[in-house]
Amino acid sequence: MFLDTSTDTTLLQLGDKKYEYPFGHDLAEKLLQFIHEKLQENNQDWHDITEIEFMSGPGSFTGLRIGATIVNTLANELNIPLYDHHGNQQKQIIPEYDRPANITAPRK
């Protein structure tokens, strides 16, 4: 499985099949369901994933955080290899941001 959440349009690749979807602000809420639906369309389940590659950046701060959380969790729970987009196997993905997060001050 390959996953790229670094842009507004998420890319999921299962084997030779590619799926794109513009989640926008619904990424955190709908990404796992999207992956599950695409696995089912291919008569597969979570345990059919044998390795994961993730586009670890640069890109969208929030998109990378959400995607990294999902691939780290899946790789850990399924006990399968996890790779960054450079092809390096990782214990966990740390996103590569193109700039620091823009965190606003609290309103008080």
TORPA-4810 file (N, C-alpha, C, O; in nm, 3 decimals):
<nodes>
NODE_1_0.083_-0.117_0.000_0.000_0.000_0.000_0.088_0.124_0.000_0.187_0.130_0.073_M
NODE_2_0.052_0.221_-0.081_0.118_0.352_-0.083_0.014_0.456_-0.049_-0.099_0.450_-0.099_F
NODE_3_0.051_0.553_0.036_-0.041_0.659_0.076_0.030_0.793_0.070_0.142_0.808_0.119_L
NODE_4_-0.037_0.891_0.008_0.014_1.028_-0.001_-0.096_1.123_0.043_-0.196_1.140_-0.026_D
NODE_5_-0.077_1.185_0.158_-0.172_1.284_0.210_-0.108_1.423_0.215_-0.154_1.509_0.290_T
NODE_6_-0.004_1.444_0.136_0.073_1.569_0.142_0.007_1.685_0.068_0.048_1.800_0.085_S
NODE_7_-0.094_1.657_-0.013_-0.163_1.762_-0.090_-0.313_1.757_-0.061_-0.359_1.674_0.018_T
NODE_8_-0.387_1.846_-0.125_-0.533_1.850_-0.105_-0.602_1.723_-0.153_-0.710_1.688_-0.105_D
NODE_9_-0.540_1.654_-0.249_-0.596_1.530_-0.300_-0.514_1.412_-0.250_-0.395_1.402_-0.279_T
NODE_10_-0.578_1.324_-0.174_-0.511_1.206_-0.120_-0.496_1.101_-0.228_-0.588_1.077_-0.306_T
NODE_11_-0.380_1.038_-0.233_-0.353_0.930_-0.328_-0.331_0.802_-0.250_-0.248_0.796_-0.159_L
NODE_12_-0.407_0.699_-0.285_-0.393_0.566_-0.227_-0.364_0.470_-0.340_-0.434_0.470_-0.441_L
NODE_13_-0.261_0.389_-0.325_-0.231_0.287_-0.425_-0.230_0.152_-0.356_-0.161_0.131_-0.256_Q
NODE_14_-0.310_0.061_-0.411_-0.316_-0.078_-0.365_-0.274_-0.165_-0.482_-0.349_-0.180_-0.579_L
NODE_15_-0.155_-0.221_-0.475_-0.103_-0.296_-0.589_-0.085_-0.202_-0.706_-0.018_-0.099_-0.694_G
NODE_16_-0.146_-0.235_-0.820_-0.134_-0.149_-0.938_-0.254_-0.055_-0.956_-0.263_0.015_-1.057_D
NODE_17_-0.344_-0.052_-0.859_-0.462_0.035_-0.868_-0.441_0.161_-0.785_-0.402_0.155_-0.668_K
NODE_18_-0.469_0.277_-0.848_-0.453_0.405_-0.782_-0.590_0.470_-0.762_-0.677_0.463_-0.848_K
NODE_19_-0.606_0.531_-0.646_-0.730_0.599_-0.612_-0.695_0.738_-0.559_-0.605_0.753_-0.478_Y
NODE_20_-0.768_0.838_-0.607_-0.748_0.974_-0.561_-0.880_1.027_-0.507_-0.987_0.998_-0.561_E
NODE_21_-0.871_1.107_-0.400_-0.992_1.166_-0.344_-0.958_1.298_-0.276_-0.864_1.304_-0.196_Y
NODE_22_-1.033_1.404_-0.307_-1.009_1.535_-0.244_-1.082_1.546_-0.111_-1.193_1.600_-0.106_P
NODE_23_-1.024_1.498_-0.004_-1.090_1.496_0.127_-1.111_1.635_0.186_-1.208_1.657_0.258_F
NODE_24_-1.022_1.728_0.158_-1.033_1.859_0.220_-1.024_1.847_0.371_-0.933_1.783_0.423_G
NODE_25_-1.120_1.909_0.441_-1.118_1.909_0.588_-1.173_1.780_0.647_-1.180_1.767_0.769_H
NODE_26_-1.212_1.684_0.565_-1.268_1.557_0.613_-1.165_1.445_0.620_-1.202_1.330_0.646_D
NODE_27_-1.038_1.475_0.597_-0.935_1.371_0.590_-0.930_1.286_0.717_-0.933_1.163_0.709_L
NODE_28_-0.922_1.349_0.832_-0.909_1.274_0.958_-1.031_1.186_0.983_-1.019_1.075_1.035_A
NODE_29_-1.146_1.237_0.945_-1.270_1.164_0.971_-1.293_1.049_0.873_-1.353_0.948_0.911_E
NODE_30_-1.247_1.062_0.749_-1.288_0.967_0.645_-1.178_0.881_0.583_-1.209_0.790_0.506_K
NODE_31_-1.052_0.907_0.615_-0.944_0.835_0.547_-0.944_0.685_0.575_-0.931_0.606_0.481_L
NODE_32_-0.958_0.644_0.699_-0.959_0.500_0.729_-1.073_0.428_0.659_-1.055_0.317_0.608_L
NODE_33_-1.190_0.489_0.655_-1.304_0.429_0.587_-1.277_0.418_0.437_-1.311_0.317_0.375_Q
NODE_34_-1.214_0.520_0.379_-1.179_0.519_0.237_-1.085_0.402_0.206_-1.106_0.328_0.110_F
NODE_35_-0.981_0.386_0.288_-0.887_0.275_0.268_-0.960_0.142_0.279_-0.940_0.053_0.196_I
NODE_36_-1.044_0.127_0.378_-1.118_0.003_0.398_-1.210_-0.027_0.279_-1.217_-0.141_0.233_H
NODE_37_-1.280_0.075_0.229_-1.368_0.056_0.113_-1.290_0.011_-0.009_-1.334_-0.078_-0.082_E
NODE_38_-1.173_0.071_-0.032_-1.093_0.033_-0.149_-1.036_-0.108_-0.134_-1.025_-0.182_-0.231_K
NODE_39_-0.999_-0.145_-0.011_-0.956_-0.283_0.011_-1.070_-0.379_-0.023_-1.048_-0.479_-0.091_L
NODE_40_-1.191_-0.349_0.024_-1.306_-0.435_-0.002_-1.338_-0.444_-0.151_-1.373_-0.551_-0.201_Q
NODE_41_-1.325_-0.333_-0.223_-1.347_-0.334_-0.368_-1.253_-0.432_-0.438_-1.286_-0.485_-0.544_E
NODE_42_-1.138_-0.454_-0.378_-1.038_-0.546_-0.434_-1.040_-0.682_-0.366_-0.944_-0.758_-0.375_N
NODE_43_-1.151_-0.712_-0.295_-1.165_-0.838_-0.223_-1.050_-0.862_-0.126_-0.999_-0.974_-0.115_N
NODE_44_-1.010_-0.755_-0.056_-0.902_-0.763_0.041_-0.949_-0.709_0.175_-1.056_-0.648_0.186_Q
NODE_45_-0.867_-0.732_0.275_-0.894_-0.682_0.410_-0.764_-0.624_0.462_-0.660_-0.631_0.395_D
NODE_46_-0.768_-0.567_0.582_-0.650_-0.505_0.641_-0.530_-0.600_0.643_-0.418_-0.556_0.617_W
NODE_47_-0.552_-0.726_0.673_-0.441_-0.821_0.686_-0.379_-0.860_0.552_-0.278_-0.930_0.549_H
NODE_48_-0.438_-0.814_0.442_-0.378_-0.838_0.310_-0.272_-0.734_0.277_-0.199_-0.749_0.179_D
NODE_49_-0.263_-0.628_0.357_-0.157_-0.528_0.337_-0.028_-0.589_0.392_-0.020_-0.627_0.508_I
NODE_50_0.074_-0.597_0.306_0.200_-0.661_0.348_0.311_-0.561_0.377_0.408_-0.594_0.444_T
NODE_51_0.296_-0.438_0.328_0.390_-0.331_0.358_0.324_-0.198_0.323_0.228_-0.193_0.247_E
NODE_52_0.377_-0.092_0.382_0.321_0.042_0.359_0.435_0.136_0.323_0.541_0.136_0.385_I
NODE_53_0.410_0.217_0.220_0.500_0.326_0.185_0.420_0.455_0.197_0.306_0.462_0.153_E
NODE_54_0.482_0.558_0.256_0.413_0.684_0.282_0.492_0.801_0.228_0.613_0.810_0.250_F
NODE_55_0.424_0.891_0.158_0.485_1.016_0.113_0.498_1.105_0.235_0.402_1.169_0.277_M
NODE_56_0.618_1.110_0.292_0.638_1.175_0.421_0.665_1.325_0.412_0.691_1.389_0.514_S
NODE_57_0.661_1.381_0.293_0.670_1.525_0.280_0.773_1.569_0.178_0.842_1.486_0.119_G
NODE_58_0.783_1.698_0.158_0.710_1.805_0.224_0.566_1.814_0.173_0.529_1.753_0.073_P
NODE_59_0.488_1.892_0.245_0.350_1.911_0.206_0.267_1.967_0.318_0.318_2.028_0.412_G
NODE_60_0.138_1.944_0.307_0.040_1.995_0.403_0.072_1.947_0.544_0.084_1.827_0.567_S
NODE_61_0.084_2.040_0.637_0.115_2.006_0.776_0.011_1.910_0.832_0.046_1.803_0.884_F
NODE_62_-0.114_1.947_0.823_-0.221_1.865_0.880_-0.234_1.733_0.805_-0.248_1.628_0.868_T
NODE_63_-0.229_1.737_0.673_-0.241_1.614_0.594_-0.131_1.515_0.626_-0.156_1.395_0.638_G
NODE_64_-0.008_1.564_0.639_0.104_1.475_0.673_0.090_1.417_0.812_0.120_1.300_0.835_L
NODE_65_0.043_1.498_0.907_0.024_1.449_1.044_-0.080_1.338_1.049_-0.061_1.235_1.114_R
NODE_66_-0.191_1.360_0.980_-0.298_1.261_0.979_-0.251_1.133_0.910_-0.268_1.024_0.963_I
NODE_67_-0.192_1.147_0.792_-0.145_1.031_0.718_-0.039_0.953_0.794_-0.043_0.830_0.797_G
NODE_68_0.056_1.024_0.855_0.162_0.957_0.931_0.104_0.880_1.050_0.147_0.769_1.079_A
NODE_69_0.007_0.939_1.116_-0.056_0.870_1.229_-0.122_0.741_1.184_-0.110_0.638_1.250_T
NODE_70_-0.190_0.746_1.071_-0.259_0.627_1.020_-0.161_0.520_0.976_-0.177_0.403_1.013_I
NODE_71_-0.058_0.556_0.898_0.035_0.452_0.852_0.118_0.396_0.966_0.149_0.277_0.968_V
NODE_72_0.156_0.481_1.062_0.231_0.431_1.178_0.147_0.332_1.257_0.197_0.227_1.299_N
NODE_73_0.021_0.364_1.276_-0.068_0.275_1.352_-0.091_0.144_1.277_-0.083_0.037_1.336_T
NODE_74_-0.121_0.153_1.148_-0.145_0.031_1.069_-0.022_-0.060_1.067_-0.033_-0.180_1.089_L
NODE_75_0.095_-0.001_1.041_0.217_-0.082_1.034_0.244_-0.150_1.168_0.284_-0.266_1.173_A
NODE_76_0.222_-0.076_1.277_0.244_-0.132_1.410_0.144_-0.244_1.439_0.183_-0.353_1.483_N
NODE_77_0.018_-0.219_1.416_-0.086_-0.317_1.449_-0.080_-0.440_1.359_-0.108_-0.551_1.404_E
NODE_78_-0.046_-0.421_1.231_-0.039_-0.534_1.138_0.099_-0.600_1.138_0.118_-0.705_1.077_L
NODE_79_0.194_-0.537_1.210_0.330_-0.588_1.219_0.391_-0.608_1.080_0.440_-0.716_1.046_N
NODE_80_0.387_-0.499_1.000_0.439_-0.503_0.863_0.541_-0.391_0.844_0.541_-0.295_0.920_I
NODE_81_0.628_-0.404_0.742_0.729_-0.300_0.717_0.664_-0.168_0.674_0.561_-0.165_0.608_P
NODE_82_0.730_-0.059_0.715_0.687_0.076_0.685_0.803_0.150_0.621_0.915_0.148_0.673_L
NODE_83_0.777_0.215_0.506_0.881_0.285_0.431_0.841_0.430_0.408_0.723_0.462_0.391_Y
NODE_84_0.942_0.519_0.409_0.916_0.656_0.367_0.925_0.659_0.214_0.958_0.559_0.151_D
NODE_85_0.895_0.773_0.154_0.894_0.782_0.008_1.034_0.777_-0.053_1.047_0.773_-0.176_H
NODE_86_1.136_0.778_0.029_1.273_0.762_-0.019_1.311_0.614_-0.028_1.420_0.579_-0.075_H
NODE_87_1.220_0.525_0.018_1.246_0.382_0.015_1.317_0.331_0.140_1.358_0.215_0.144_G
NODE_88_1.332_0.416_0.241_1.399_0.375_0.364_1.298_0.318_0.462_1.195_0.379_0.490_N
NODE_89_1.329_0.198_0.512_1.240_0.139_0.611_1.251_0.217_0.742_1.360_0.253_0.785_Q
NODE_90_1.136_0.241_0.804_1.129_0.319_0.927_1.052_0.243_1.034_0.963_0.163_1.003_Q
NODE_91_1.086_0.267_1.159_1.004_0.214_1.268_0.875_0.295_1.278_0.769_0.242_1.308_K
NODE_92_0.888_0.426_1.253_0.772_0.513_1.244_0.806_0.629_1.153_0.922_0.669_1.142_Q
NODE_93_0.705_0.682_1.088_0.724_0.794_0.997_0.718_0.924_1.076_0.626_0.947_1.154_I
NODE_94_0.817_1.008_1.054_0.817_1.144_1.106_0.800_1.234_0.983_0.887_1.235_0.896_I
NODE_95_0.689_1.308_0.974_0.666_1.390_0.856_0.777_1.493_0.833_0.838_1.543_0.927_P
NODE_96_0.802_1.521_0.706_0.901_1.622_0.665_0.822_1.746_0.620_0.768_1.749_0.510_E
NODE_97_0.816_1.846_0.706_0.740_1.966_0.674_0.826_2.063_0.594_0.948_2.069_0.611_Y
NODE_98_0.760_2.139_0.505_0.836_2.234_0.425_0.854_2.369_0.495_0.929_2.454_0.448_D
NODE_99_0.785_2.388_0.609_0.801_2.509_0.689_0.744_2.482_0.828_0.669_2.386_0.847_R
NODE_100_0.778_2.565_0.924_0.724_2.546_1.059_0.572_2.563_1.061_0.515_2.631_0.976_P
NODE_101_0.508_2.500_1.158_0.363_2.512_1.173_0.327_2.656_1.207_0.400_2.724_1.279_A
NODE_102_0.213_2.703_1.155_0.164_2.837_1.185_0.064_2.824_1.299_-0.055_2.800_1.277_N
NODE_103_0.113_2.838_1.420_0.028_2.822_1.539_-0.004_2.961_1.593_0.086_3.038_1.626_I
NODE_104_-0.131_2.991_1.600_-0.174_3.123_1.648_-0.181_3.125_1.800_-0.198_3.023_1.865_T
NODE_105_-0.166_3.245_1.853_-0.174_3.263_1.998_-0.316_3.243_2.046_-0.411_3.273_1.973_A
NODE_106_-0.333_3.192_2.169_-0.469_3.175_2.224_-0.538_3.309_2.240_-0.473_3.412_2.260_P
NODE_107_-0.670_3.308_2.230_-0.749_3.431_2.243_-0.790_3.451_2.387_-0.898_3.406_2.426_R
NODE_108_-0.711_3.515_2.465_-0.744_3.545_2.606_-0.690_3.675_2.646_-0.708_3.717_2.760_K
</nodes>
